[in-house]
Amino acid sequence: MAETLLSPGVLARENDSSQIVNEPALIGASLIGPTVKGQPNCPKLITSFNQYLTYFGGSFISGSGNQGNLYTYFTSTAAFNYFENGGTSLWVTRVATGSSNFLPATSSIILTGSAGGPTSGVSPFVLQTLSYGANQNSSSSIDASGSLQSGSSDNIRFQIVSPNTSSGTFSLLIRRGDDTTNQPNVLETWTGLSLDPTQPNYIEKVIGNQIFGVGDSTNTFISSSGNFPNRSNYVTVKTVNFTTPRYLTNTGVPKDIYTGSIPAAQSGSFGGASGSLFIGGANYYQNITAANIQGINPTDYATAISLMSNADEYKYNVIIAPGLAYEDSTGRTQLTNLINNTQNRGDNIAVIDLVKYGSAVDSITNQANNLDTSYAATYWPWLQTVDPITGEFTWVPSSTMIPSVYINNDNLTAPWFAPAGLNRGGILNAIRAERKLTNANRDTLYQNKVNPLATFPGTGVVVYGQKTLQTQASALDRVNVRRLLIALKARISEIANNLVFEQNTIATRTSFLSQVNPYLSSVQQQQGLYAFKVIMDDSNNSAETIDRNQLIGQIYLQPTKTAEFIYLDFNILPTGATFPA
């Protein structure tokens, strides 16, 4: 079709401005707290609850002798509910008491195949568990059934099968620690492994050899050693003591000096780990205290909170540390650091708990009035839920459940809709609230920046408020507006990042505007904005600005407001009266 008219006539042209704007991926949440296993202070990106159980475990026994009881952590409940409501990515950071004393377990000696070989009685390689803590030790005697006495569902054992000195290969099985010889529970199978570093099946290349640790005294990044990323969910190759470079001669015959290095068929266990889930007694669920949060002290959270301040490495839009309470001085210090990190990052909101179980309304409102920030929100009271591991009814602080409400809201609508009310604020798996709030209770809480968790007959527990902890009345004293700004800044900053070091010209500005304006239009169409305006031209980019190597854009937004206070006037009129037009 012609694009210009060369003779009289009418040209109907189409200008397609309805392109679908690429939305940023749902970033997800961050969860800090104790777990059964895993490496302390080493954030792990989890994409399903099954993966959470693999890396961090589920339940554990606390107590002595026959009096031990089965428990889980708030962390497990939070992860379960988050994924149950449609979450797809979750940063989990394990905290542990005395975490500096935690060590992983290593494999017991792997005997080589030739009794007279050069490496007889020496392990050709050593495996190390990815998880840290004494519960990773499976070393013990084996009973008649082939069961390890200290084997459990939380630790592992290994088995070497199919050693082949002709090819220089062998296979490795990672088995669950509580299985038996007759009924092995194989978690992973690695076939055709080699000790030849020149081959693609070299054990370090296949399984991985990375070991992680906190980088330096600032506690804001993780360092790593090892060249090959870990592909196993359970182990890494700590060392290879004997390699077999170019195992075969040019004629395909194994070299005699290497055949004795191939491990013999055997099974083995792991030992040498240290670190306990708790020191002394531990208080769980509604019984936690200021200094005993499921066996953890609030100071144990410090490094994990510091790590999650790294905005380049860890992306998330909501963060929680269930168990910490602002009313406790030690908990207040950690939550203050958490809020400060959130404000400095500017790309997420912290959901915090102010009081422990059994507190009164005035206690939580007093604590809320000590805070003034739009980057944090709080909800009350505590909730009873079904433990996802044990199936028992347990009490959890509200922050444990709120990220699941946020992600459900986002999946149904968008982050700039209020995660509250009967349509989007229902709390799945909440059995009941610690107390049923009266209308007067809800009024008092909401006037003091605390979002009530209301109980309605036939409906259950519902989030019935969406205030941030900002004191001044403005658009940012609402959660939906704060989360709108988080979403917009994330997307627009992503666009702007591509302009860094580009020529400061009209073409560059046009490129920015051509991406930002359609995106904001789509947000407006999805009821996130009443109006917006983006300016990036000569009016705010003078010659002096350009000479300073700066490019300035100004974005004006009118966020939509939510209808929180609805007044319905019922007017009773006499017979024969006319209705107003």
C-alpha positions as CSV (number, residue, x, y, z in Angstrom):
1,M,0.0,0.0,0.0
2,A,1.3,3.5,-0.9
3,E,2.5,5.6,2.0
4,T,2.1,9.0,0.2
5,L,-0.5,10.4,-2.2
6,L,0.9,11.3,-5.6
7,S,-2.5,12.2,-7.0
8,P,-5.8,13.4,-5.4
9,G,-7.3,10.8,-3.1
10,V,-7.6,9.6,0.4
11,L,-5.0,7.6,2.2
12,A,-6.1,5.8,5.4
13,R,-3.0,4.9,7.4
14,E,-2.6,2.8,10.5
15,N,-0.2,3.9,13.3
16,D,0.1,1.0,15.7
17,S,0.8,2.4,19.2
18,S,-0.6,-0.6,21.0
19,Q,2.6,-2.6,21.2
20,I,2.7,-4.8,24.2
21,V,5.3,-3.3,26.5
22,N,7.6,-5.8,28.1
23,E,7.0,-5.9,31.8
24,P,9.8,-6.6,34.2
25,A,9.8,-10.1,35.5
26,L,8.2,-10.6,38.9
27,I,11.1,-10.3,41.2
28,G,9.7,-12.0,44.2
29,A,10.5,-11.9,47.9
30,S,13.3,-12.2,50.4
31,L,13.0,-14.4,53.5
32,I,15.5,-14.3,56.4
33,G,15.3,-16.9,59.2
34,P,16.5,-20.2,60.7
35,T,16.3,-23.4,58.7
36,V,17.0,-27.1,59.4
37,K,19.9,-27.2,56.9
38,G,21.7,-25.2,54.3
39,Q,24.7,-22.8,54.6
40,P,24.2,-19.9,57.0
41,N,24.4,-16.4,55.6
42,C,24.5,-17.6,52.0
43,P,21.4,-16.4,50.1
44,K,19.9,-19.0,47.8
45,L,17.3,-18.3,45.1
46,I,14.5,-20.8,45.4
47,T,11.8,-21.3,42.8
48,S,9.5,-23.9,44.5
49,F,8.6,-25.3,47.9
50,N,10.1,-28.7,47.0
51,Q,13.4,-27.0,46.2
52,Y,13.2,-25.2,49.5
53,L,12.8,-28.6,51.3
54,T,15.8,-30.0,49.3
55,Y,18.1,-27.1,50.3
56,F,16.8,-26.0,53.7
57,G,14.9,-29.0,55.1
58,G,11.5,-29.1,56.8
59,S,11.0,-30.3,60.3
60,F,13.4,-31.2,63.2
61,I,13.2,-32.7,66.6
62,S,13.9,-30.5,69.6
63,G,14.2,-31.9,73.1
64,S,16.0,-34.7,74.8
65,G,15.4,-38.5,74.9
66,N,11.9,-39.6,74.3
67,Q,10.5,-36.1,75.1
68,G,11.7,-34.7,71.8
69,N,9.0,-33.0,69.8
70,L,8.7,-32.3,66.0
71,Y,9.0,-28.6,65.1
72,T,9.3,-26.4,62.1
73,Y,10.5,-22.8,61.6
74,F,8.4,-19.7,60.6
75,T,10.7,-19.7,57.6
76,S,9.1,-23.0,56.3
77,T,5.6,-21.7,56.8
78,A,6.4,-18.5,55.0
79,A,8.0,-20.3,52.0
80,F,5.1,-22.7,51.7
81,N,2.4,-20.1,51.7
82,Y,4.4,-17.8,49.3
83,F,4.7,-20.6,46.7
84,E,1.1,-21.8,47.4
85,N,-0.2,-18.4,46.3
86,G,1.7,-18.4,43.0
87,G,5.1,-17.1,44.0
88,T,7.9,-18.0,41.6
89,S,11.1,-16.7,43.1
90,L,12.2,-16.4,46.7
91,W,15.6,-15.4,48.2
92,V,16.1,-17.5,51.4
93,T,19.0,-16.6,53.8
94,R,19.6,-19.0,56.6
95,V,20.5,-17.6,60.0
96,A,22.0,-19.8,62.7
97,T,23.2,-19.3,66.2
98,G,27.0,-19.1,66.3
99,S,27.0,-19.3,62.5
100,S,30.8,-18.7,62.4
101,N,31.2,-22.1,64.0
102,F,29.2,-24.0,61.4
103,L,31.1,-26.3,59.1
104,P,30.1,-28.7,56.4
105,A,30.6,-32.5,56.4
106,T,33.2,-34.2,54.2
107,S,33.2,-37.7,52.7
108,S,34.9,-40.5,54.5
109,I,37.9,-42.2,52.7
110,I,37.2,-43.5,49.3
111,L,39.5,-46.5,48.9
112,T,41.2,-46.9,45.5
113,G,40.8,-49.9,43.4
114,S,44.3,-51.4,43.4
115,A,45.7,-52.4,46.8
116,G,49.2,-52.0,45.6
117,G,48.6,-48.9,43.6
118,P,50.3,-45.6,44.2
119,T,47.3,-44.1,46.0
120,S,46.3,-47.2,48.0
121,G,44.5,-46.2,51.2
122,V,44.2,-42.5,50.1
123,S,41.0,-40.8,48.9
124,P,41.4,-39.8,45.3
125,F,38.8,-37.0,45.9
126,V,36.8,-35.5,48.8
127,L,33.2,-34.5,48.6
128,Q,31.7,-31.8,50.9
129,T,28.1,-31.2,51.8
130,L,26.5,-28.0,50.6
131,S,24.7,-27.9,53.9
132,Y,26.4,-26.9,57.1
133,G,25.8,-28.1,60.7
134,A,26.3,-31.2,62.8
135,N,23.1,-32.7,61.5
136,Q,25.0,-33.4,58.2
137,N,27.2,-36.0,60.0
138,S,26.1,-39.4,58.9
139,S,29.3,-41.2,60.1
140,S,28.5,-44.2,62.2
141,S,28.5,-47.9,62.3
142,I,26.2,-49.7,59.8
143,D,23.7,-52.2,61.2
144,A,22.7,-55.5,59.6
145,S,20.2,-53.8,57.2
146,G,22.9,-51.5,55.9
147,S,21.4,-48.5,57.7
148,L,23.6,-45.8,59.2
149,Q,22.9,-45.3,62.9
150,S,23.2,-41.6,62.6
151,G,21.6,-41.4,59.1
152,S,18.6,-39.1,58.8
153,S,16.4,-37.6,56.1
154,D,18.4,-34.4,56.4
155,N,21.8,-35.9,55.7
156,I,23.3,-38.0,53.0
157,R,25.7,-40.9,52.2
158,F,27.5,-41.7,49.0
159,Q,28.1,-44.8,46.9
160,I,30.7,-45.6,44.2
161,V,29.4,-48.0,41.5
162,S,30.7,-49.3,38.2
163,P,34.4,-48.5,38.6
164,N,36.1,-49.2,35.3
165,T,39.9,-49.2,35.1
166,S,39.8,-49.8,31.4
167,S,38.1,-46.5,30.7
168,G,39.1,-44.7,33.9
169,T,35.4,-43.9,34.8
170,F,33.1,-44.6,37.7
171,S,29.6,-43.6,38.8
172,L,28.6,-41.8,42.0
173,L,25.3,-42.1,43.8
174,I,24.1,-39.6,46.4
175,R,21.8,-41.4,48.8
176,R,19.6,-40.2,51.6
177,G,21.1,-40.8,55.0
178,D,18.3,-42.8,56.4
179,D,18.0,-45.4,53.6
180,T,19.2,-49.0,53.8
181,T,21.3,-51.3,51.5
182,N,18.3,-53.3,50.4
183,Q,16.1,-50.2,49.9
184,P,18.4,-47.4,48.8
185,N,16.9,-43.9,48.4
186,V,19.0,-42.4,45.6
187,L,18.8,-38.6,45.4
188,E,21.2,-38.1,42.6
189,T,23.1,-40.2,40.1
190,W,26.3,-39.1,38.4
191,T,27.4,-41.6,35.7
192,G,30.7,-41.9,33.8
193,L,32.8,-39.6,36.0
194,S,36.5,-39.3,35.4
195,L,39.5,-38.0,37.3
196,D,41.0,-36.8,34.0
197,P,40.9,-32.9,34.0
198,T,41.2,-32.8,30.2
199,Q,37.9,-34.6,29.7
200,P,34.4,-33.2,29.8
201,N,33.3,-35.8,32.4
202,Y,36.0,-34.7,34.9
203,I,34.3,-34.9,38.3
204,E,34.8,-31.2,39.2
205,K,33.3,-30.1,35.9
206,V,30.3,-32.4,36.2
207,I,29.4,-32.0,39.9
208,G,31.0,-28.6,40.6
209,N,33.6,-27.4,43.1
210,Q,32.4,-24.0,44.3
211,I,32.6,-23.2,48.0
212,F,31.0,-19.9,49.3
213,G,31.6,-17.6,52.2
214,V,30.9,-14.1,53.4
215,G,33.2,-11.7,51.5
216,D,34.6,-9.3,54.1
217,S,33.8,-7.3,57.2
218,T,31.1,-5.3,55.4
219,N,29.0,-8.5,55.1
220,T,27.5,-7.3,51.8
221,F,28.7,-9.9,49.3
222,I,29.4,-13.6,49.0
223,S,32.9,-14.8,47.9
224,S,33.4,-18.0,46.1
225,S,36.3,-20.4,45.3
226,G,36.3,-23.0,42.6
227,N,35.9,-22.7,38.8
228,F,32.9,-24.9,38.2
229,P,29.4,-24.1,39.3
230,N,27.7,-26.6,41.5
231,R,25.2,-28.8,39.7
232,S,24.5,-31.1,42.6
233,N,21.9,-30.1,45.1
234,Y,23.8,-31.9,47.9
235,V,27.5,-31.9,47.5
236,T,30.5,-30.1,45.9
237,V,33.9,-31.5,45.1
238,K,36.2,-30.1,47.8
239,T,39.5,-31.5,46.5
240,V,40.8,-33.9,43.9
241,N,43.9,-35.5,45.4
242,F,44.9,-37.6,42.4
243,T,44.1,-36.7,38.8
244,T,44.6,-38.9,35.8
245,P,45.4,-36.5,32.9
246,R,45.1,-38.3,29.6
247,Y,44.2,-41.6,31.2
248,L,44.5,-43.5,28.0
249,T,47.6,-43.8,25.7
250,N,47.3,-43.0,22.0
251,T,46.4,-46.6,21.4
252,G,43.6,-46.5,23.9
253,V,45.3,-48.4,26.7
254,P,45.1,-47.2,30.3
255,K,48.3,-45.9,31.8
256,D,49.5,-48.1,34.6
257,I,50.4,-45.2,36.8
258,Y,46.7,-44.1,36.9
259,T,44.7,-47.3,37.2
260,G,45.3,-47.5,40.9
261,S,43.6,-44.1,41.4
262,I,40.2,-45.2,40.3
263,P,37.9,-45.6,43.4
264,A,36.7,-49.0,44.3
265,A,33.0,-49.9,44.5
266,Q,31.8,-49.0,48.0
267,S,29.4,-46.9,50.1
268,G,30.5,-44.2,52.6
269,S,29.2,-41.5,54.9
270,F,30.0,-37.9,55.8
271,G,31.5,-36.5,59.0
272,G,33.4,-33.6,60.5
273,A,30.6,-31.1,60.4
274,S,29.8,-28.8,63.4
275,G,27.1,-26.4,64.4
276,S,23.9,-27.0,66.3
277,L,20.4,-25.8,65.4
278,F,20.2,-24.2,68.8
279,I,22.3,-23.9,72.0
280,G,20.5,-24.9,75.1
281,G,16.7,-24.8,75.1
282,A,14.7,-23.2,72.3
283,N,11.3,-21.5,72.3
284,Y,9.0,-22.0,69.3
285,Y,5.8,-20.5,67.7
286,Q,3.9,-18.3,70.2
287,N,6.4,-18.9,73.0
288,I,9.4,-17.1,71.4
289,T,11.1,-14.5,73.6
290,A,13.3,-11.4,73.0
291,A,16.5,-13.5,73.2
292,N,15.2,-16.9,72.0
293,I,13.6,-16.9,68.6
294,Q,13.3,-20.6,67.8
295,G,16.7,-21.1,69.3
296,I,18.1,-18.0,67.6
297,N,19.2,-14.7,69.1
298,P,18.3,-11.5,67.2
299,T,22.0,-10.7,66.7
300,D,22.3,-13.8,64.6
301,Y,20.3,-12.0,61.9
302,A,22.8,-9.2,61.5
303,T,24.9,-10.6,58.7
304,A,22.0,-11.9,56.7
305,I,20.3,-8.5,56.8
306,S,23.5,-6.8,55.8
307,L,23.9,-9.2,52.8
308,M,20.5,-8.4,51.5
309,S,21.4,-4.7,51.2
310,N,23.2,-5.6,48.0
311,A,20.7,-4.4,45.4
312,D,22.9,-5.4,42.4
313,E,23.1,-9.0,43.5
314,Y,19.7,-9.7,45.1
315,K,16.5,-8.5,43.5
316,Y,13.2,-8.7,45.5
317,N,10.2,-6.4,46.2
318,V,9.2,-7.5,49.7
319,I,11.4,-8.7,52.6
320,I,10.5,-10.3,55.9
321,A,12.4,-11.7,58.9
322,P,9.6,-13.4,60.9
323,G,10.4,-13.8,64.6
324,L,12.0,-10.4,65.1
325,A,9.8,-8.0,67.1
326,Y,10.4,-4.3,67.2
327,E,9.3,-4.0,70.8
328,D,12.4,-5.9,71.9
329,S,15.5,-3.8,72.0
330,T,17.7,-6.4,70.2
331,G,15.0,-7.1,67.7
332,R,14.5,-3.4,67.1
333,T,18.2,-3.0,66.2
334,Q,18.0,-5.6,63.5
335,L,14.6,-4.4,62.1
336,T,15.9,-0.8,62.0
337,N,18.9,-2.1,59.9
338,L,16.4,-3.9,57.7
339,I,14.3,-0.8,57.2
340,N,17.4,1.3,56.5
341,N,18.6,-1.1,53.9
342,T,15.1,-1.1,52.3
343,Q,15.1,2.7,52.2
344,N,18.6,2.9,50.8
345,R,17.7,0.4,48.1
346,G,14.4,2.0,47.3
347,D,13.1,-1.1,45.4
348,N,11.2,-3.1,48.0
349,I,9.0,-2.9,51.1
350,A,9.8,-4.4,54.5
351,V,6.9,-6.2,56.3
352,I,7.8,-6.2,59.9
353,D,6.3,-7.4,63.2
354,L,6.1,-5.0,66.1
355,V,5.1,-7.2,69.0
356,K,5.1,-10.8,70.1
357,Y,2.1,-13.1,70.7
358,G,-0.3,-12.1,73.4
359,S,0.2,-8.3,73.1
360,A,-2.6,-5.7,73.6
361,V,-3.8,-3.2,71.0
362,D,-2.1,-0.3,72.8
363,S,1.2,-2.1,72.8
364,I,1.4,-2.4,69.0
365,T,0.1,1.1,68.4
366,N,2.7,2.5,70.7
367,Q,5.4,0.7,68.7
368,A,4.0,1.8,65.4
369,N,4.2,5.5,66.5
370,N,7.9,5.1,66.9
371,L,8.3,4.5,63.2
372,D,8.0,6.8,60.2
373,T,8.7,5.3,56.8
374,S,6.9,4.5,53.7
375,Y,9.2,1.6,53.0
376,A,7.7,-0.6,55.8
377,A,4.3,-1.9,56.8
378,T,3.0,-3.9,59.7
379,Y,0.0,-6.1,60.3
380,W,-1.6,-7.5,63.4
381,P,-2.6,-9.8,65.1
382,W,-0.7,-13.2,65.0
383,L,-2.3,-16.0,62.9
384,Q,-3.0,-19.6,63.5
385,T,-2.2,-21.8,60.4
386,V,-1.7,-25.5,59.5
387,D,2.0,-26.3,59.6
388,P,2.9,-27.4,56.0
389,I,5.3,-30.1,57.3
390,T,3.7,-31.5,60.5
391,G,0.1,-30.8,59.8
392,E,-0.4,-29.4,63.2
393,F,-2.0,-26.0,64.1
394,T,0.7,-23.5,64.9
395,W,0.8,-19.7,65.7
396,V,2.9,-17.5,63.4
397,P,3.5,-13.7,63.3
398,S,1.6,-11.9,60.6
399,S,4.7,-11.2,58.5
400,T,5.0,-14.9,57.8
401,M,1.8,-14.8,55.7
402,I,1.7,-11.3,54.2
403,P,4.1,-12.0,51.2
404,S,1.6,-14.6,50.1
405,V,-1.1,-12.0,50.0
406,Y,1.1,-9.6,48.0
407,I,1.9,-12.2,45.4
408,N,-1.7,-13.3,45.1
409,N,-2.7,-9.7,44.6
410,D,0.0,-9.2,41.9
411,N,-1.1,-12.4,40.1
412,L,-4.7,-11.3,40.1
413,T,-4.2,-7.7,39.2
414,A,-0.9,-5.7,39.6
415,P,1.3,-4.4,42.4
416,W,-0.4,-1.0,42.4
417,F,-3.7,-2.6,43.5
418,A,-4.3,-2.7,47.3
419,P,-3.4,-6.1,48.7
420,A,-6.3,-5.9,51.1
421,G,-10.1,-6.4,51.2
422,L,-12.4,-9.3,50.5
423,N,-11.3,-9.5,46.8
424,R,-7.5,-9.7,47.2
425,G,-6.8,-9.6,50.9
426,G,-7.9,-13.1,52.0
427,I,-5.2,-15.1,53.8
428,L,-5.1,-18.6,52.5
429,N,-4.4,-21.3,55.1
430,A,-5.1,-18.9,58.0
431,I,-7.3,-20.8,60.5
432,R,-8.0,-17.8,62.8
433,A,-6.5,-14.7,64.1
434,E,-5.1,-14.4,67.6
435,R,-8.1,-12.3,68.5
436,K,-11.2,-11.2,66.6
437,L,-10.9,-7.4,66.2
438,T,-13.9,-5.3,66.8
439,N,-14.7,-2.3,64.6
440,A,-13.3,0.0,67.3
441,N,-10.1,-2.1,67.4
442,R,-9.7,-1.8,63.7
443,D,-10.3,2.0,63.9
444,T,-7.6,2.4,66.6
445,L,-5.1,0.2,64.7
446,Y,-5.6,1.9,61.4
447,Q,-5.4,5.4,62.8
448,N,-2.0,4.4,64.2
449,K,-0.6,2.9,61.0
450,V,-1.3,-0.8,61.8
451,N,-3.1,-2.8,59.2
452,P,-5.8,-5.0,60.9
453,L,-6.2,-8.6,60.1
454,A,-10.0,-8.8,60.4
455,T,-12.1,-11.9,60.8
456,F,-15.5,-12.0,59.0
457,P,-18.1,-14.9,59.4
458,G,-18.1,-17.1,56.4
459,T,-15.0,-15.4,54.9
460,G,-12.2,-16.0,57.3
461,V,-9.2,-13.8,58.0
462,V,-8.8,-10.8,55.7
463,V,-6.2,-8.1,55.5
464,Y,-8.3,-5.0,56.1
465,G,-5.8,-2.2,55.8
466,Q,-3.0,-1.0,53.6
467,K,-1.1,1.7,55.3
468,T,2.7,2.1,55.4
469,L,4.4,3.2,58.5
470,Q,4.7,6.8,57.2
471,T,3.3,9.3,59.6
472,Q,2.6,12.2,57.2
473,A,-0.5,12.0,55.2
474,S,0.4,11.7,51.6
475,A,0.0,9.2,48.7
476,L,3.0,7.3,50.0
477,D,1.2,6.4,53.3
478,R,-0.5,3.6,51.3
479,V,1.1,0.2,50.4
480,N,-0.3,0.2,46.9
481,V,1.3,3.5,46.0
482,R,4.6,2.5,47.5
483,R,4.5,-0.7,45.6
484,L,3.5,1.3,42.4
485,L,6.6,3.4,42.8
486,I,8.8,0.3,43.4
487,A,7.5,-1.3,40.2
488,L,7.8,1.9,38.1
489,K,11.3,2.7,39.4
490,A,12.4,-0.9,38.7
491,R,11.2,-0.8,35.1
492,I,12.3,2.8,34.2
493,S,15.7,2.3,35.8
494,E,16.1,-0.8,33.7
495,I,15.5,1.3,30.6
496,A,17.8,4.1,31.8
497,N,20.6,1.6,32.5
498,N,20.9,1.0,28.7
499,L,21.6,4.7,28.2
500,V,24.6,5.0,30.4
501,F,27.7,5.9,28.3
502,E,25.5,6.5,25.2
503,Q,25.8,9.8,23.3
504,N,23.9,12.6,25.1
505,T,21.9,13.6,22.1
506,I,18.3,14.1,21.0
507,A,18.3,10.5,19.7
508,T,19.2,9.1,23.1
509,R,16.4,11.1,24.8
510,T,13.9,10.0,22.2
511,S,14.9,6.4,22.7
512,F,14.2,6.8,26.4
513,L,10.9,8.6,25.9
514,S,9.7,6.0,23.3
515,Q,10.1,3.3,25.9
516,V,8.9,5.0,29.1
517,N,5.8,6.7,27.7
518,P,4.2,3.5,26.4
519,Y,5.1,1.7,29.6
520,L,3.4,4.4,31.8
521,S,0.5,4.4,29.4
522,S,0.0,0.7,30.0
523,V,0.2,1.3,33.8
524,Q,-2.5,4.0,33.4
525,Q,-4.7,1.6,31.4
526,Q,-4.3,-0.9,34.2
527,Q,-5.6,1.6,36.7
528,G,-2.2,2.4,38.3
529,L,-2.1,6.1,37.4
530,Y,-4.6,8.9,36.8
531,A,-2.1,10.8,34.7
532,F,1.6,11.1,34.1
533,K,4.2,13.3,32.2
534,V,7.8,12.6,31.2
535,I,10.2,15.4,30.4
536,M,13.6,14.8,28.9
537,D,14.4,17.7,26.5
538,D,16.3,21.0,26.3
539,S,14.3,22.4,29.2
540,N,16.0,20.2,31.7
541,N,19.1,19.3,29.8
542,S,21.0,22.6,29.3
543,A,24.4,22.9,27.7
544,E,25.9,23.1,31.2
545,T,24.1,19.8,32.2
546,I,25.4,18.1,29.1
547,D,28.9,19.3,29.8
548,R,28.7,17.7,33.2
549,N,28.0,14.4,31.4
550,Q,24.5,14.3,32.9
551,L,21.2,13.3,31.3
552,I,18.1,14.4,33.3
553,G,14.6,13.1,33.1
554,Q,11.7,14.2,35.2
555,I,8.7,12.0,35.7
556,Y,5.5,13.3,37.1
557,L,2.9,10.9,38.4
558,Q,-0.6,11.0,39.8
559,P,-1.1,7.6,41.5
560,T,-4.6,6.3,41.7
561,K,-6.2,6.2,45.1
562,T,-8.2,3.3,46.6
563,A,-11.7,3.6,48.0
564,E,-11.2,2.7,51.6
565,F,-14.0,4.7,53.2
566,I,-17.3,4.2,51.5
567,Y,-20.3,6.2,52.6
568,L,-23.8,5.1,51.5
569,D,-26.6,7.5,52.2
570,F,-30.0,5.8,52.4
571,N,-32.7,8.6,52.1
572,I,-36.2,7.7,53.1
573,L,-38.7,9.8,51.2
574,P,-42.5,10.2,51.7
575,T,-44.9,8.6,49.2
576,G,-45.3,10.7,46.1
577,A,-41.9,12.4,46.5
578,T,-39.8,12.7,43.4
579,F,-36.3,11.3,43.2
580,P,-33.5,13.8,42.6
581,A,-32.3,14.0,39.1
